Amino acid sequence: MQILIACSPNPGTVLVAPVSSGKIRNNKHILRCQYILYKNKYPFLAKDCVIKCDQIRCISVCRLLDKCGYVNSDDWKKISSRIKSTFF
């Protein structure tokens, strides 16, 4: 399972959003609370993935096993706005 990680105010925890690699059909079934990361833009992904911005969790850094890669700042801004529109 892959997750997207953000900093947390507590130094022992991080905020994570699950990344799903289910079928993506022409963006028709993508909700406002989801964001697509494309494999051709992020080679560390096995295939195109959907970030589920409505399923954010706070977990301990001890549970993190490995780092796959980084999301660029443009995509991060779009993901952040999806998170804000979901919860605010």
Secondary structure, DSSP 4 states (H G I P E B T S, - for coil): -EEEEE--SSTTEEEEEEEE-----TTTT--TTEEEE-TTT-TTSSS-EEEETT--EEEEGGG---------HHHHHHHHHHHHHHH-
